[in-house]
Amino acid sequence: MKTTVGAYEAKTHLPKLLERVSKGDRIIITKHGVPVAVLQGFDAKSQVNLDEVIADIKAFRAKITSSGPTIREMIEEGRR
């Protein structure tokens, strides 16, 4: 169930809202009628394993080759 509450109400009734979120509700918090935040349950499955991401980036970088100038050469060229 999706509900909208004002920021003051969210601050005042946070424990009750957290209880509802733990049961599956999704709560949109507004400020002066404008949505500013979403209070929803934590999904541990959606967390990213940083070690895997770093390994993927390193593997990707290892595949890239450049026959052009180095970064240092480009910096020096820009200073001339």
N, CA, C and O atoms as a GROMACS GRO file, in nm:
protein
  320
    1MET      N    1   0.084  -0.118   0.000
    1MET     CA    2   0.000   0.000   0.000
    1MET      C    3   0.088   0.124   0.000
    1MET      O    4   0.187   0.130   0.073
    2LYS      N    5   0.052   0.223  -0.081
    2LYS     CA    6   0.130   0.346  -0.090
    2LYS      C    7   0.052   0.457  -0.020
    2LYS      O    8  -0.068   0.475  -0.044
    3THR      N    9   0.120   0.532   0.066
    3THR     CA   10   0.059   0.638   0.142
    3THR      C   11   0.144   0.763   0.131
    3THR      O   12   0.266   0.755   0.112
    4THR      N   13   0.080   0.878   0.144
    4THR     CA   14   0.153   1.005   0.144
    4THR      C   15   0.133   1.072   0.279
    4THR      O   16   0.021   1.081   0.329
    5VAL      N   17   0.243   1.118   0.339
    5VAL     CA   18   0.236   1.190   0.466
    5VAL      C   19   0.324   1.314   0.458
    5VAL      O   20   0.422   1.317   0.384
    6GLY      N   21   0.288   1.415   0.534
    6GLY     CA   22   0.370   1.536   0.541
    6GLY      C   23   0.494   1.514   0.624
    6GLY      O   24   0.501   1.419   0.702
    7ALA      N   25   0.592   1.600   0.605
    7ALA     CA   26   0.720   1.586   0.676
    7ALA      C   27   0.702   1.596   0.827
    7ALA      O   28   0.764   1.520   0.902
    8TYR      N   29   0.618   1.686   0.873
    8TYR     CA   30   0.595   1.700   1.017
    8TYR      C   31   0.534   1.572   1.074
    8TYR      O   32   0.576   1.522   1.178
    9GLU      N   33   0.434   1.520   1.004
    9GLU     CA   34   0.369   1.396   1.049
    9GLU      C   35   0.469   1.280   1.049
    9GLU      O   36   0.470   1.198   1.140
   10ALA      N   37   0.553   1.275   0.946
   10ALA     CA   38   0.654   1.169   0.939
   10ALA      C   39   0.749   1.176   1.057
   10ALA      O   40   0.785   1.074   1.116
   11LYS      N   41   0.790   1.299   1.092
   11LYS     CA   42   0.881   1.316   1.206
   11LYS      C   43   0.812   1.277   1.336
   11LYS      O   44   0.871   1.211   1.422
   12THR      N   45   0.688   1.317   1.349
   12THR     CA   46   0.614   1.293   1.472
   12THR      C   47   0.579   1.146   1.492
   12THR      O   48   0.580   1.096   1.605
   13HIS      N   49   0.548   1.077   1.383
   13HIS     CA   50   0.499   0.940   1.390
   13HIS      C   51   0.595   0.839   1.327
   13HIS      O   52   0.552   0.734   1.278
   14LEU      N   53   0.724   0.870   1.327
   14LEU     CA   54   0.821   0.783   1.261
   14LEU      C   55   0.815   0.637   1.308
   14LEU      O   56   0.817   0.548   1.223
   15PRO      N   57   0.809   0.608   1.436
   15PRO     CA   58   0.803   0.467   1.477
   15PRO      C   59   0.683   0.392   1.416
   15PRO      O   60   0.696   0.277   1.376
   16LYS      N   61   0.567   0.457   1.412
   16LYS     CA   62   0.449   0.394   1.352
   16LYS      C   63   0.468   0.372   1.202
   16LYS      O   64   0.429   0.269   1.148
   17LEU      N   65   0.528   0.472   1.136
   17LEU     CA   66   0.552   0.459   0.992
   17LEU      C   67   0.652   0.348   0.963
   17LEU      O   68   0.636   0.273   0.867
   18LEU      N   69   0.755   0.336   1.046
   18LEU     CA   70   0.852   0.228   1.028
   18LEU      C   71   0.788   0.092   1.045
   18LEU      O   72   0.822  -0.003   0.975
   19GLU      N   73   0.695   0.082   1.138
   19GLU     CA   74   0.622  -0.043   1.157
   19GLU      C   75   0.542  -0.079   1.032
   19GLU      O   76   0.540  -0.194   0.989
   20ARG      N   77   0.478   0.022   0.974
   20ARG     CA   78   0.400  -0.002   0.851
   20ARG      C   79   0.492  -0.043   0.736
   20ARG      O   80   0.459  -0.132   0.657
   21VAL      N   81   0.608   0.024   0.726
   21VAL     CA   82   0.704  -0.008   0.620
   21VAL      C   83   0.754  -0.151   0.637
   21VAL      O   84   0.771  -0.223   0.538
   22SER      N   85   0.778  -0.193   0.759
   22SER     CA   86   0.826  -0.329   0.782
   22SER      C   87   0.723  -0.433   0.740
   22SER      O   88   0.757  -0.549   0.717
   23LYS      N   89   0.597  -0.392   0.730
   23LYS     CA   90   0.491  -0.482   0.684
   23LYS      C   91   0.465  -0.471   0.534
   23LYS      O   92   0.374  -0.535   0.482
   24GLY      N   93   0.545  -0.390   0.465
   24GLY     CA   94   0.535  -0.385   0.319
   24GLY      C   95   0.482  -0.256   0.261
   24GLY      O   96   0.477  -0.242   0.139
   25ASP      N   97   0.440  -0.161   0.344
   25ASP     CA   98   0.391  -0.033   0.293
   25ASP      C   99   0.506   0.049   0.235
   25ASP      O  100   0.622   0.031   0.271
   26ARG      N  101   0.472   0.137   0.145
   26ARG     CA  102   0.566   0.233   0.087
   26ARG      C  103   0.506   0.370   0.113
   26ARG      O  104   0.392   0.395   0.076
   27ILE      N  105   0.581   0.459   0.177
   27ILE     CA  106   0.528   0.587   0.221
   27ILE      C  107   0.605   0.701   0.154
   27ILE      O  108   0.727   0.707   0.161
   28ILE      N  109   0.530   0.789   0.089
   28ILE     CA  110   0.590   0.906   0.026
   28ILE      C  111   0.580   1.022   0.125
   28ILE      O  112   0.472   1.051   0.178
   29ILE      N  113   0.692   1.087   0.150
   29ILE     CA  114   0.695   1.200   0.243
   29ILE      C  115   0.697   1.328   0.161
   29ILE      O  116   0.778   1.344   0.069
   30THR      N  117   0.607   1.420   0.196
   30THR     CA  118   0.596   1.545   0.122
   30THR      C  119   0.633   1.663   0.211
   30THR      O  120   0.627   1.656   0.334
   31LYS      N  121   0.671   1.771   0.146
   31LYS     CA  122   0.696   1.897   0.215
   31LYS      C  123   0.618   2.003   0.139
   31LYS      O  124   0.648   2.032   0.023
   32HIS      N  125   0.520   2.059   0.205
   32HIS     CA  126   0.430   2.156   0.142
   32HIS      C  127   0.363   2.095   0.019
   32HIS      O  128   0.344   2.163  -0.082
   33GLY      N  129   0.328   1.967   0.029
   33GLY     CA  130   0.256   1.900  -0.077
   33GLY      C  131   0.343   1.846  -0.191
   33GLY      O  132   0.292   1.783  -0.284
   34VAL      N  133   0.473   1.870  -0.183
   34VAL     CA  134   0.565   1.826  -0.288
   34VAL      C  135   0.641   1.703  -0.238
   34VAL      O  136   0.703   1.709  -0.132
   35PRO      N  137   0.638   1.591  -0.312
   35PRO     CA  138   0.711   1.472  -0.268
   35PRO      C  139   0.861   1.499  -0.260
   35PRO      O  140   0.921   1.554  -0.352
   36VAL      N  141   0.921   1.461  -0.146
   36VAL     CA  142   1.064   1.483  -0.127
   36VAL      C  143   1.141   1.356  -0.090
   36VAL      O  144   1.263   1.352  -0.103
   37ALA      N  145   1.069   1.253  -0.045
   37ALA     CA  146   1.138   1.130  -0.004
   37ALA      C  147   1.041   1.013  -0.007
   37ALA      O  148   0.919   1.030  -0.007
   38VAL      N  149   1.099   0.894  -0.010
   38VAL     CA  150   1.021   0.771  -0.004
   38VAL      C  151   1.075   0.687   0.111
   38VAL      O  152   1.195   0.666   0.123
   39LEU      N  153   0.984   0.642   0.194
   39LEU     CA  154   1.019   0.553   0.304
   39LEU      C  155   0.971   0.414   0.265
   39LEU      O  156   0.851   0.391   0.254
   40GLN      N  157   1.065   0.323   0.243
   40GLN     CA  158   1.028   0.188   0.200
   40GLN      C  159   1.121   0.088   0.264
   40GLN      O  160   1.228   0.123   0.314
   41GLY      N  161   1.081  -0.036   0.260
   41GLY     CA  162   1.158  -0.143   0.321
   41GLY      C  163   1.294  -0.160   0.256
   41GLY      O  164   1.315  -0.127   0.140
   42PHE      N  165   1.386  -0.212   0.335
   42PHE     CA  166   1.522  -0.238   0.289
   42PHE      C  167   1.527  -0.374   0.222
   42PHE      O  168   1.478  -0.472   0.277
   43ASP      N  169   1.586  -0.379   0.104
   43ASP     CA  170   1.598  -0.504   0.030
   43ASP      C  171   1.746  -0.542   0.022
   43ASP      O  172   1.820  -0.488  -0.060
   44ALA      N  173   1.788  -0.634   0.107
   44ALA     CA  174   1.929  -0.674   0.112
   44ALA      C  175   1.974  -0.736  -0.020
   44ALA      O  176   2.093  -0.730  -0.053
   45LYS      N  177   1.883  -0.796  -0.096
   45LYS     CA  178   1.920  -0.858  -0.223
   45LYS      C  179   1.965  -0.755  -0.326
   45LYS      O  180   2.040  -0.789  -0.417
   46SER      N  181   1.919  -0.630  -0.313
   46SER     CA  182   1.952  -0.529  -0.412
   46SER      C  183   2.086  -0.461  -0.386
   46SER      O  184   2.128  -0.376  -0.464
   47GLN      N  185   2.154  -0.496  -0.278
   47GLN     CA  186   2.282  -0.436  -0.246
   47GLN      C  187   2.390  -0.487  -0.340
   47GLN      O  188   2.390  -0.604  -0.378
   48VAL      N  189   2.480  -0.399  -0.378
   48VAL     CA  190   2.587  -0.431  -0.471
   48VAL      C  191   2.710  -0.476  -0.393
   48VAL      O  192   2.746  -0.416  -0.292
   49ASN      N  193   2.773  -0.582  -0.440
   49ASN     CA  194   2.898  -0.629  -0.380
   49ASN      C  195   3.011  -0.544  -0.439
   49ASN      O  196   3.045  -0.558  -0.556
   50LEU      N  197   3.069  -0.457  -0.357
   50LEU     CA  198   3.171  -0.364  -0.406
   50LEU      C  199   3.295  -0.434  -0.459
   50LEU      O  200   3.355  -0.387  -0.555
   51ASP      N  201   3.333  -0.545  -0.398
   51ASP     CA  202   3.450  -0.619  -0.447
   51ASP      C  203   3.427  -0.666  -0.590
   51ASP      O  204   3.519  -0.663  -0.672
   52GLU      N  205   3.305  -0.712  -0.621
   52GLU     CA  206   3.274  -0.756  -0.757
   52GLU      C  207   3.276  -0.639  -0.855
   52GLU      O  208   3.325  -0.653  -0.967
   53VAL      N  209   3.223  -0.526  -0.814
   53VAL     CA  210   3.221  -0.408  -0.900
   53VAL      C  211   3.364  -0.363  -0.931
   53VAL      O  212   3.396  -0.333  -1.046
   54ILE      N  213   3.448  -0.359  -0.829
   54ILE     CA  214   3.588  -0.319  -0.851
   54ILE      C  215   3.659  -0.417  -0.943
   54ILE      O  216   3.735  -0.375  -1.030
   55ALA      N  217   3.635  -0.545  -0.925
   55ALA     CA  218   3.696  -0.646  -1.012
   55ALA      C  219   3.648  -0.628  -1.156
   55ALA      O  220   3.727  -0.640  -1.249
   56ASP      N  221   3.520  -0.600  -1.175
   56ASP     CA  222   3.466  -0.577  -1.309
   56ASP      C  223   3.530  -0.455  -1.374
   56ASP      O  224   3.563  -0.458  -1.493
   57ILE      N  225   3.547  -0.348  -1.299
   57ILE     CA  226   3.608  -0.226  -1.353
   57ILE      C  227   3.753  -0.253  -1.392
   57ILE      O  228   3.798  -0.210  -1.499
   58LYS      N  229   3.826  -0.324  -1.307
   58LYS     CA  230   3.965  -0.355  -1.339
   58LYS      C  231   3.975  -0.443  -1.464
   58LYS      O  232   4.064  -0.423  -1.547
   59ALA      N  233   3.885  -0.539  -1.477
   59ALA     CA  234   3.885  -0.626  -1.596
   59ALA      C  235   3.853  -0.544  -1.720
   59ALA      O  236   3.914  -0.566  -1.825
   60PHE      N  237   3.760  -0.453  -1.710
   60PHE     CA  238   3.724  -0.368  -1.823
   60PHE      C  239   3.842  -0.279  -1.863
   60PHE      O  240   3.872  -0.266  -1.982
   61ARG      N  241   3.909  -0.219  -1.764
   61ARG     CA  242   4.022  -0.132  -1.793
   61ARG      C  243   4.137  -0.209  -1.857
   61ARG      O  244   4.210  -0.154  -1.939
   62ALA      N  245   4.154  -0.335  -1.819
   62ALA     CA  246   4.263  -0.416  -1.875
   62ALA      C  247   4.242  -0.441  -2.024
   62ALA      O  248   4.339  -0.462  -2.097
   63LYS      N  249   4.118  -0.439  -2.068
   63LYS     CA  250   4.088  -0.463  -2.210
   63LYS      C  251   4.111  -0.340  -2.297
   63LYS      O  252   4.124  -0.353  -2.419
   64ILE      N  253   4.115  -0.223  -2.237
   64ILE     CA  254   4.126  -0.099  -2.313
   64ILE      C  255   4.272  -0.070  -2.343
   64ILE      O  256   4.357  -0.072  -2.255
   65THR      N  257   4.300  -0.043  -2.470
   65THR     CA  258   4.435  -0.004  -2.510
   65THR      C  259   4.426   0.129  -2.583
   65THR      O  260   4.326   0.160  -2.647
   66SER      N  261   4.530   0.206  -2.572
   66SER     CA  262   4.532   0.336  -2.637
   66SER      C  263   4.664   0.352  -2.709
   66SER      O  264   4.771   0.331  -2.651
   67SER      N  265   4.655   0.390  -2.834
   67SER     CA  266   4.777   0.414  -2.910
   67SER      C  267   4.804   0.563  -2.920
   67SER      O  268   4.901   0.606  -2.982
   68GLY      N  269   4.717   0.642  -2.858
   68GLY     CA  270   4.731   0.787  -2.861
   68GLY      C  271   4.823   0.836  -2.752
   68GLY      O  272   4.891   0.758  -2.686
   69PRO      N  273   4.824   0.968  -2.733
   69PRO     CA  274   4.911   1.026  -2.631
   69PRO      C  275   4.866   0.987  -2.490
   69PRO      O  276   4.749   0.955  -2.468
   70THR      N  277   4.959   0.991  -2.397
   70THR     CA  278   4.926   0.963  -2.257
   70THR      C  279   4.858   1.086  -2.198
   70THR      O  280   4.860   1.194  -2.257
   71ILE      N  281   4.798   1.069  -2.084
   71ILE     CA  282   4.734   1.181  -2.017
   71ILE      C  283   4.837   1.289  -1.985
   71ILE      O  284   4.811   1.408  -2.003
   72ARG      N  285   4.954   1.247  -1.939
   72ARG     CA  286   5.061   1.343  -1.908
   72ARG      C  287   5.098   1.423  -2.032
   72ARG      O  288   5.116   1.544  -2.023
   73GLU      N  289   5.109   1.358  -2.148
   73GLU     CA  290   5.142   1.429  -2.272
   73GLU      C  291   5.033   1.528  -2.310
   73GLU      O  292   5.063   1.637  -2.356
   74MET      N  293   4.907   1.490  -2.289
   74MET     CA  294   4.798   1.582  -2.320
   74MET      C  295   4.799   1.703  -2.227
   74MET      O  296   4.771   1.815  -2.270
   75ILE      N  297   4.831   1.680  -2.100
   75ILE     CA  298   4.839   1.791  -2.004
   75ILE      C  299   4.949   1.887  -2.045
   75ILE      O  300   4.930   2.009  -2.046
   76GLU      N  301   5.065   1.831  -2.078
   76GLU     CA  302   5.178   1.914  -2.118
   76GLU      C  303   5.146   1.990  -2.247
   76GLU      O  304   5.185   2.105  -2.261
   77GLU      N  305   5.076   1.928  -2.340
   77GLU     CA  306   5.039   1.994  -2.466
   77GLU      C  307   4.947   2.113  -2.437
   77GLU      O  308   4.957   2.217  -2.501
   78GLY      N  309   4.858   2.096  -2.340
   78GLY     CA  310   4.766   2.204  -2.305
   78GLY      C  311   4.834   2.321  -2.239
   78GLY      O  312   4.781   2.432  -2.240
   79ARG      N  313   4.950   2.300  -2.181
   79ARG     CA  314   5.024   2.407  -2.113
   79ARG      C  315   5.106   2.491  -2.208
   79ARG      O  316   5.157   2.597  -2.168
   80ARG      N  317   5.121   2.448  -2.330
   80ARG     CA  318   5.206   2.521  -2.426
   80ARG      C  319   5.132   2.637  -2.487
   80ARG      O  320   5.188   2.709  -2.569
   0.00000   0.00000   0.00000
